[in-house]
Amino acid sequence: MQYIIIIGASQALVALWLLLVRDRKVSSNYLFIFLLSAIAVHLIIKFIIFNYVPDQSIRQQMNTFISVCYGPIIYLYALRKTKKDFLVAKKWYVFLPFFVLMIAYFTVSCVFLILNRVDKKLLDLYNDLSLSLIFIINLYYPVKSILIANKNKKTLLHQIEYGVIIKISCCILFIESFIPISKILQLIFPQDSNTINIIIRSLTYFTLLIICLLIIRKSFKIQNENSLEPILKPKIEIEKTDISKEVVHLNTIDFEFKFKDLWQKLDESVKRQQLFRDCDLTLDQLATKTNINKYQISEMLNGYKNKSFYQYINEYRIEYFKKGIEKAIEKNENINFLFLSYEAGFKSKSSFNRYFKEINGKTPSEYYKNLIKERNLEMA
């Protein structure tokens, strides 16, 4: 079991490092960073207890409070991916059980240190409370996450995001299924209570290791998909003969007649759902979320609107940024350019500045100063 714990902790730390280095600018990934941190701390605490705490009852029976936050985190991630204006702070109360158990855990630990012995009644009371709370929380929130993911599978959720939400939720539910199973087995085989405890805990730590691997896999798949996007563009051009079988040859098409309604559907979906605010948005994801063939989208953009996919999306991002600036000026609020650009869907400061100047002919600060001058002239 100790080998599983240390491997799992190392895996969580590696996954945490990858997210921090590669995907830290994606706001929703901070929830996975929190989840990986919780798993790493959980396993490290267990490793320390198993190696340095001599009391067998604490080593084998005292529950760690950290696992009570696993369910709420995947629930918040599902909400963040399906509601673009969702703020995690609005659901702060989902972590109340975490803080309650954390206080109880350290209080009980301090009592044992002061007494210099383990109080069996107090330990049983803490274990019963923590097990009940962890079971209810990690049963309720993963089920809600699965329902949210299934509801938005064909609209707002990319297939990769859908898969990781479902799989992590199932892993958490799998871990919680051990609680009633262990209770039943201990009633049937009371003489093998310690062995059952070790097996159940080993399975739990192994499942946590799988969750870390799922997050790493998701991160690599998303990045590979994004990096392949520019490479696939020449391939799309080569495959125009096949595309034409679906939508007719470009040379004989009246674009306005053919694409007017389809373009309206695409454009309204992008504006209404604010799809451009997803910094990881790709052509495949746009096709999935709008239920329009990706080759048709590419053909409309290149042939009908004479712009690339990224130019089209970034124009909306710039408009969102400009409206945010205008509202802030009207309300005399302080403006954080970088925060607002991330809110609009840009992934880095350099790409935002480059596209802004390319589209508007001036830098964001120049644009802001011009707006201030115009407003002052109007008020004069």
DRENLOBA-269172 format. One record per residue (C-alpha): chain; residue in one letter; y, x, z. Coordinates in steps of 0.5 Angstrom, whole numbers. Each point is the difference from the previous one (the first is absolute). Layout:
BEGIN
chain / res / yy / xx / zz
A / a / Y / X / Z
...
//
This chain:
BEGIN
chain / res / yy / xx / zz
A / m / 0 / 0 / 0
A / q / 5 / 6 / 2
A / y / -1 / 2 / -7
A / i / 2 / -6 / -3
A / i / 6 / -1 / 4
A / i / 3 / 7 / -2
A / i / -2 / -1 / -7
A / g / 4 / -7 / 0
A / a / 6 / 3 / 4
A / s / 0 / 6 / -6
A / q / -1 / -5 / -5
A / a / 6 / -4 / 3
A / l / 5 / 6 / 0
A / v / -2 / 2 / -7
A / a / 2 / -7 / -2
A / l / 6 / 0 / 4
A / w / 2 / 6 / -3
A / l / -1 / -2 / -7
A / l / 4 / -7 / 1
A / l / 6 / 4 / 3
A / v / 0 / 5 / -5
A / r / -1 / -4 / -7
A / d / 1 / -7 / 2
A / r / 5 / 0 / 6
A / k / 6 / -4 / -5
A / v / -4 / -6 / -1
A / s / 2 / -4 / 6
A / s / -6 / -4 / 1
A / n / -4 / 6 / 1
A / y / 3 / 2 / 6
A / l / -5 / -6 / 3
A / f / -6 / 4 / -2
A / i / 3 / 6 / 3
A / f / 1 / -3 / 6
A / l / -8 / -3 / -1
A / l / -2 / 7 / -1
A / s / 4 / 3 / 6
A / a / -3 / -5 / 4
A / i / -7 / 2 / -2
A / a / 1 / 7 / 1
A / v / 3 / -1 / 7
A / h / -6 / -5 / 2
A / l / -5 / 5 / -2
A / i / 3 / 6 / 3
A / i / 1 / -3 / 6
A / k / -8 / -2 / 0
A / f / -1 / 7 / -2
A / i / 3 / 3 / 6
A / i / -3 / -5 / 5
A / f / -7 / 1 / -3
A / n / 1 / 8 / 1
A / y / 5 / 0 / 7
A / v / -1 / -6 / 4
A / p / -7 / 1 / 4
A / d / 0 / -7 / 2
A / q / -6 / -4 / -4
A / s / 3 / -7 / 1
A / i / 7 / 2 / -3
A / r / -3 / 4 / -5
A / q / -5 / -6 / -2
A / q / 4 / -6 / 2
A / m / 7 / 0 / 0
A / n / 3 / -3 / -6
A / t / 6 / 4 / -4
A / f / 6 / -5 / -1
A / i / 2 / 3 / -7
A / s / -5 / -4 / -4
A / v / 4 / -7 / 2
A / c / 5 / 2 / -5
A / y / -4 / 1 / -6
A / g / -1 / -8 / -2
A / p / 8 / -1 / 0
A / i / 1 / 6 / -4
A / i / -4 / -2 / -6
A / y / 3 / -7 / 1
A / l / 7 / 3 / -1
A / y / -2 / 4 / -6
A / a / -2 / -6 / -3
A / l / 6 / -4 / 1
A / r / 4 / 6 / -2
A / k / -3 / 1 / -7
A / t / 0 / -8 / -1
A / k / 7 / -1 / 3
A / k / 5 / 5 / -3
A / d / 6 / -2 / 5
A / f / -5 / 0 / 6
A / l / 2 / 4 / 6
A / v / -5 / 3 / 4
A / a / 5 / -1 / 6
A / k / 0 / -7 / -1
A / k / -7 / 0 / 3
A / w / 1 / 5 / 6
A / y / -4 / -5 / 4
A / v / -7 / 2 / -3
A / f / 0 / 6 / 4
A / l / 1 / -3 / 7
A / p / -7 / 0 / 1
A / f / 0 / 8 / -1
A / f / 5 / 1 / 5
A / v / -3 / -4 / 5
A / l / -7 / 3 / -1
A / m / 4 / 7 / 0
A / i / 3 / -1 / 7
A / a / -6 / -3 / 3
A / y / -4 / 6 / -3
A / f / 5 / 5 / 3
A / t / 0 / -4 / 7
A / v / -7 / 0 / 1
A / s / -1 / 8 / -2
A / c / 6 / 1 / 5
A / v / -4 / -4 / 5
A / f / -6 / 4 / -1
A / l / 3 / 7 / 0
A / i / 4 / -2 / 7
A / l / -7 / -3 / 3
A / n / -4 / 6 / -3
A / r / -5 / -5 / -2
A / v / -2 / -5 / -4
A / d / 1 / -7 / 2
A / k / -5 / -4 / -3
A / k / 3 / -7 / 1
A / l / 6 / 2 / -3
A / l / -3 / 4 / -6
A / d / -4 / -7 / -1
A / l / 6 / -4 / 0
A / y / 4 / 5 / -5
A / n / -6 / 0 / -4
A / d / -1 / -8 / 0
A / l / 8 / -1 / -2
A / s / 0 / 6 / -5
A / l / -6 / -3 / -4
A / s / 2 / -7 / 0
A / l / 7 / 2 / -2
A / i / -3 / 5 / -6
A / f / -5 / -5 / -2
A / i / 5 / -6 / -1
A / i / 6 / 4 / -3
A / n / -5 / 4 / -5
A / l / -4 / -6 / -2
A / y / 7 / -4 / -1
A / y / 4 / 5 / -4
A / p / -5 / 2 / -5
A / v / -2 / -7 / -2
A / k / 7 / -1 / -1
A / s / 1 / 6 / -4
A / i / -6 / -2 / -5
A / l / 3 / -7 / -1
A / i / 7 / 3 / -2
A / a / -4 / 5 / -4
A / n / -4 / -6 / -4
A / k / 6 / -4 / 0
A / n / 4 / 5 / -4
A / k / -6 / 4 / -4
A / k / 3 / -3 / -7
A / t / 7 / 0 / 1
A / l / 3 / 5 / 5
A / l / -5 / 5 / 2
A / h / -3 / 6 / -4
A / q / -7 / 0 / -1
A / i / 0 / 7 / 4
A / e / 4 / -3 / 6
A / y / -4 / -6 / 0
A / g / -6 / 4 / 1
A / v / 2 / 4 / 5
A / i / 3 / -6 / 4
A / i / -7 / -3 / 0
A / k / -4 / 6 / 1
A / i / 4 / 2 / 6
A / s / 0 / -7 / 3
A / c / -8 / 0 / -1
A / c / -1 / 7 / 4
A / i / 5 / -3 / 6
A / l / -5 / -6 / 0
A / f / -6 / 4 / -1
A / i / 2 / 4 / 6
A / e / 2 / -6 / 4
A / s / -7 / -3 / -1
A / f / -3 / 5 / 4
A / i / 3 / -3 / 6
A / p / -4 / -6 / 1
A / i / -6 / 4 / -3
A / s / 0 / 5 / 5
A / k / 1 / -5 / 6
A / i / -6 / -4 / -3
A / l / -4 / 7 / 0
A / q / 1 / 2 / 7
A / l / -2 / -7 / 2
A / i / -6 / 1 / -3
A / f / -2 / 7 / 1
A / p / 4 / 2 / 6
A / q / -4 / 6 / 1
A / d / 3 / 3 / -6
A / s / 7 / -2 / 1
A / n / 3 / 7 / 0
A / t / -4 / 1 / -7
A / i / 3 / -6 / -3
A / n / 7 / 2 / 2
A / i / -1 / 7 / -3
A / i / -2 / -3 / -7
A / i / 5 / -6 / 0
A / r / 6 / 5 / 1
A / s / -3 / 5 / -5
A / l / 0 / -6 / -5
A / t / 7 / -1 / 2
A / y / 2 / 7 / -1
A / f / -3 / 0 / -7
A / t / 3 / -6 / -2
A / l / 7 / 3 / 2
A / l / -2 / 6 / -4
A / i / -1 / -5 / -6
A / i / 7 / -3 / 1
A / c / 3 / 7 / -1
A / l / -4 / 1 / -6
A / l / 2 / -7 / -3
A / i / 8 / 2 / 1
A / i / -1 / 7 / -3
A / r / -4 / -3 / -6
A / k / 6 / -6 / -1
A / s / 5 / 6 / 0
A / f / -3 / 4 / -5
A / k / -2 / -6 / -5
A / i / 7 / -3 / 0
A / q / 3 / 7 / -1
A / n / -5 / 2 / -6
A / e / 2 / -7 / -3
A / n / 7 / 1 / 1
A / s / -1 / 7 / -3
A / l / -4 / -2 / -6
A / e / 6 / -5 / -2
A / p / 4 / 5 / -4
A / i / -7 / 3 / -3
A / l / -2 / -7 / -3
A / k / 6 / -2 / -3
A / p / -2 / 4 / -7
A / k / -7 / -3 / 1
A / i / 4 / -7 / 0
A / e / 3 / 2 / -7
A / i / -6 / 2 / -3
A / e / -4 / -6 / 2
A / k / 5 / -5 / -3
A / t / -5 / -2 / -6
A / d / -4 / -3 / 6
A / i / 6 / -3 / 3
A / s / 2 / -3 / -6
A / k / -6 / -4 / 0
A / e / 2 / -4 / 6
A / v / 7 / -1 / -2
A / v / 1 / 1 / -8
A / h / 3 / 7 / -3
A / l / 7 / 2 / 2
A / n / 2 / 0 / -8
A / t / -1 / -7 / -1
A / i / 2 / -3 / 7
A / d / 6 / -4 / 1
A / f / 1 / 3 / 7
A / e / 5 / -5 / 3
A / f / -5 / -6 / -2
A / k / -6 / 4 / 2
A / f / 3 / 3 / 7
A / k / 5 / -5 / 2
A / d / -4 / -4 / 5
A / l / -4 / 6 / 2
A / w / 6 / 4 / 2
A / q / 3 / -5 / 4
A / k / -6 / -1 / 4
A / l / -1 / 7 / 1
A / d / 8 / 1 / 2
A / e / 0 / -6 / 4
A / s / -6 / 3 / 4
A / v / 3 / 7 / 1
A / k / 7 / -3 / 2
A / r / -3 / -6 / 5
A / q / -5 / 4 / 3
A / q / 4 / 7 / 0
A / l / -6 / 3 / -2
A / f / 5 / 6 / -2
A / r / 0 / 2 / 7
A / d / -7 / 2 / 1
A / c / 1 / 8 / -1
A / d / -7 / 1 / -2
A / l / 0 / -6 / -6
A / t / -3 / 2 / -6
A / l / -1 / -3 / -7
A / d / -7 / -2 / 2
A / q / 2 / -3 / 7
A / l / 6 / -4 / -4
A / a / -5 / -3 / -4
A / t / -5 / -2 / 5
A / k / 6 / -3 / 4
A / t / 3 / -4 / -6
A / n / -7 / -2 / -3
A / i / 2 / 3 / -7
A / n / -4 / 5 / -4
A / k / 3 / 7 / 2
A / y / 0 / 2 / -8
A / q / 4 / -7 / -1
A / i / 5 / 3 / 5
A / s / 0 / 7 / -3
A / e / 1 / -3 / -7
A / m / 6 / -5 / 2
A / l / 3 / 6 / 4
A / n / 0 / 5 / -6
A / g / 0 / -5 / -6
A / y / 4 / -6 / 3
A / k / 5 / 3 / 5
A / n / 0 / 7 / -3
A / k / -1 / 3 / 7
A / s / -5 / 4 / 4
A / f / -4 / -3 / 6
A / y / 4 / 4 / 5
A / q / 6 / -1 / -3
A / y / -1 / -7 / 1
A / i / -2 / 0 / 7
A / n / 6 / 5 / 2
A / e / 5 / -4 / -3
A / y / -2 / -6 / 5
A / r / 0 / 5 / 6
A / i / 7 / 3 / -2
A / e / 3 / -8 / 0
A / y / -3 / -1 / 6
A / f / 3 / 6 / 3
A / k / 7 / -2 / -3
A / k / -1 / -7 / 3
A / g / -1 / 3 / 7
A / i / 6 / 5 / -1
A / e / 4 / -6 / -2
A / k / -2 / -4 / 6
A / a / 1 / 6 / 5
A / i / 7 / 1 / -2
A / e / 2 / -8 / 0
A / k / -3 / 0 / 8
A / n / 3 / 7 / 1
A / e / -6 / 3 / 2
A / n / -3 / 7 / 0
A / i / -4 / 2 / -6
A / n / -6 / 5 / 0
A / f / -1 / 1 / -7
A / l / -7 / 3 / 1
A / f / -3 / -6 / 4
A / l / 3 / -5 / -5
A / s / -3 / 4 / -6
A / y / -7 / 0 / 3
A / e / 1 / -7 / 2
A / a / 1 / -1 / -8
A / g / -6 / 3 / -1
A / f / 1 / 7 / -2
A / k / -4 / 6 / 3
A / s / 4 / 6 / 0
A / k / 8 / 1 / 1
A / s / 0 / 4 / -7
A / s / -3 / -5 / -4
A / f / 4 / -5 / 3
A / n / 7 / 4 / -2
A / r / -3 / 2 / -7
A / y / -2 / -7 / -2
A / f / 7 / -3 / 3
A / k / 4 / 5 / -4
A / e / -4 / -1 / -6
A / i / 1 / -8 / 0
A / n / 7 / 0 / 3
A / g / 3 / 6 / -2
A / k / 2 / 3 / 7
A / t / -3 / 2 / 6
A / p / -1 / -5 / 6
A / s / 6 / 3 / 4
A / e / 5 / -1 / -6
A / y / -2 / -7 / -1
A / y / 1 / -2 / 7
A / k / 7 / 4 / 0
A / n / 2 / -4 / -6
A / l / -2 / -7 / 3
A / i / 4 / 2 / 6
A / k / 6 / 1 / -4
A / e / -1 / -6 / -4
A / r / -1 / -4 / 7
A / n / 7 / 3 / 3
A / l / 4 / -1 / -7
A / e / -3 / -8 / 1
A / m / 3 / 0 / 7
A / a / 6 / 4 / -1
//
